[in-house]
Amino acid sequence: MRYRIKGGLTGRYDEVLTPAALDFLVALDGRFAGRRTVLLNARRVRRTRWARGQVPGFRPETAHIRAGAWRVAPAAPGLRDRRVEITGPPEPRMAVNALNSGANVWMADFEDATSPTWDNLISGQLTLIDARDRRLDFTDARGKRYALGDRTATTVVRPRGWHLAEKHVVVDGRPISASLFDFGLALFHGSHYFYLPKLEDHHEARLWNDVFRFAQRRLGLPAGTIRATVLIETITAAFEMDEILYELREHAAGLNAGRWDYIFSVIKNFGQRQEFVLPDRSAVTMTVPFMRAYTELLVRTCHRRGAYAIGGMSAFIPSPAVPDALDRVRADKQREAGDGFDGSWVAHPGLVDVCRAAFGDRVNQLDRARDDVDVTEADLLAVDKTPGRVTAAGLRANVSVALRYLDAWLGGTGAVALSHLMEDAATAEIARCQVWQWLHHRTPLADGGTVTPGLVESILAEELTSLSADRARAAADVFRHAALGEHLPEFLTTYAYAHHLTADPAPTAGRRPAPASPGPSAAAVPRT
């Protein structure tokens, strides 16, 4: 098999892209690329069924798994206390702050919080290596140096989802899977814990489990070294939580309630249907019926199987401009703790203490079985019971968030502070999907008028005046493609990546190196 590196190899990049690491990536791709393609095709078939009026449900052929008495593997070292998890891109400054924040876990996010430029991806892997070796630091513009403290959070890496490709590395003429690229490099260089995004069913979890088994054998790691927490952030996965844990049970560390992507998934899969029209994003809280059903089922499923249940993101950035932000975060985390979650996410170090206080002194709540929870298929699909209205302000907010986020993303920034909220690709996806849905149904606005292409274009033109011209044109192109077309694209980032993020022009080609052994262990990678 031949590979070609279309990105540059500058600075310390050869520490990441060693011959042995590249051999490992090519082996992963050769073994699993075909299955990935089959599963992505299955996604498209399912989405067509939902558009034609069908709905997902609990699978009858896996009823024996849901009824069984099996449990996942015990918690791994570093993942026994997960009361506070902080997330962010693997950029040195943010990584040092997150690792020193007092949180139990830092999720190094190569997915929704990272714009996948070649520099971001490889420097992100270097951040993980430097954190592993405790030499990670940064110096700010005033000359003040920040370094890792004595106690740091456990690192968990989130690779990109199965739907994404990494065009900077080509194997036999086709881009490598972005999931395998991010995961493979992180594992090779010493990361053992992962978050798995955007899974749609248990077959995709089975693929990951097979990847883990193969990777452990190839690198000489003991069985069960890799641990994975799955984000339940698609409506189809909500019906297969037991099955997903079952497929990953030797490697499973828990499930996470990925609230923003979950809302996006509902709109993406059912947006063509009137009964699934949602009100303003701000009205779709965690207490509306279909969101409440999903999170309570998640806790019950996890605790029945001995897995940790991790709550959703609090995106507030503490600011005097939002005086009630801490109170709102506190209420959100107290609700999650009261529901039985074992921990939750924050996006800012200033929220760590608030989150920890909500969960108290208990390391976990695995003893809370939540046998009182009885969630039906209808409960998970009760989107039409969501209170709220579609307003002109909500429409403008969606256009503004999507456009401004895309502008930043195209400039290489994947986590963006907008109106005192930390926005990432998931919230931009909700924003553009809601615009498409309201346009598709010519949704009336509560304050008068109707959502029409002309109205959206006028708002877009007004919002563009505050952005720099060059990148703004590209951002507007992506927005129009993702929100204003006849059909709703699956992801806005796939089009943006293919059309507006360019590869480094200095390619490196080579033949797959022949390994002298099955491959180095993650702890024994040679340094250069």
C-alpha positions, 0 to 999 in steps of 0.5 A: 500500500502506498501513502502520500502526506500532503501536509508539510513536515515542519518543526517537530512534526516528525515526532508525530509522523514517525515511520512506525506511526505512519505504518500503524495508520496505514495498517488501520486504514487497510483493515477497516476503511471498507467497513467504515464505508459500508456503515456510512452508506447504511446511515444514508439509507436510514435517513431516507427511511426517516424522511419517508415517514418511518421512525427509529425504535428499539430493535427487536433483534437485540432484545436479548441484549437489553434483557441480559444481566451483563456489565461493562469492565470496571473503571480504569485508573484515572477514570474512577472520579469523573465529577468534573470534565473540562473540554477544549481543543488540544492547543497548548495554552488551553491545554495547560489551563484545562489540565491545571483547572482542578477538573478530573478529566480533560477532553482533548477535542479534535472534533467539534472544537478543532478546525482541522487544519494540518497545523492544528491536527499535528500540533494538537498531537504534539500537545498530547505528547508534551502533556504526556512527558510533562513538558507542556507550557506556554508563555503569554504576550506579557512574558508570563510562563504557564506550566503544568502543576503537580496534579493534572486532569486525566486526558481523554481524546476525542477523535473526529467522527466516522463521517470525516476524512483526513485529506492530508494523508492519502492511502492508495489514492484516497484520504484516510479516515479522520477517525483512524488518523486522530485515534491512531496517532494519539494511541501510538504516542501514549493516549489510552482513553477516548471519547467516541463521537456521532455514533449512530448504532451498535454496528458502528460501536462494534467497528470501534471495538474491533479497531481497539482489539486490532490496535492493542495487538499491533502495539503489544498493549494488554487487552482492555488498555483502551477505554472509550466513553461514547457520546450519545448525540444522535437520535438513533443511538438513543434507541441502542444505548444498551447495545452500544455498551454491549459491543464495547463492554471490554473497553466501555467507560460510560456514555455522555449526553451530547446535548447539542449534537443530539438536537442537531441529529433530531432536526437533520433526520426528521427536519422534513416533517412538520411534527418535528419543527423545533422552536428557538434554540434557546427554548430547547432546554434539557427539561423539555420532554424528549430531552428529559426522556433521553437523559434519564434513559441514559443514566438508567442504562449506564448504571444498570451496566456499571458504566458512568453517565456523564452529563452535557456541556455548560457553554457559559463563559463567566462574565460580568455581562451575564450576572446570572451565568453561574446560577444557571450553570449551578442549576443545570449541574444540580439537576444532572446530579439529582438525576444520577449522573456521575459527572458533567462537562464544562467549557471554562476553568471558572465553572469547575468549582460550581460543577464539583459542588453540585456533585458533592463528595460522592465519587460516583452514583453507580448505586443509583439504579434509576429503576423508576425510569420507564422511557418508551419509543414515543417518549424519545420522539415527543419533539412536538411537545416542546414548548416555545416559539420561533421568533425573529430574534431566534432566526437572526441568532441562528444566522449570526452564530452559524456565520460567525462560527464558520468565519472563525473555523475557516480561519483555524479556530474551532472553539469560539466565544460568541455572546458569552457562550463557547460555541463549537461545530455542534451549535453551528450545526443546530443553528444552520439546521434550524434555519433550513427547517424553518425555511422548508416549512415556511414557519410563521414567526411569533412576532409577525411574518414568515421565514422565507429565503428573502428574509434569511438573505437579508439577515445574512447580508446585514451580518456579513457587514461586520466580518472581514470580506475574504473569509466572510465570502467563504463563510457565506458560501458554506452557510448557503450550501448548508442552510438554504438549499433544497436538501439538508446536507448531513454536515456543514463541516464536510463541505467547508473542509472540502472546499475552503480548507486547503492542504499544505502544498509540500507533499511527501510520498512513500511506500508503506514501511515494512515493520521489523516487529509488530510495532512499538508499545505506546510507552516505547515510541522512540524520540527524535 
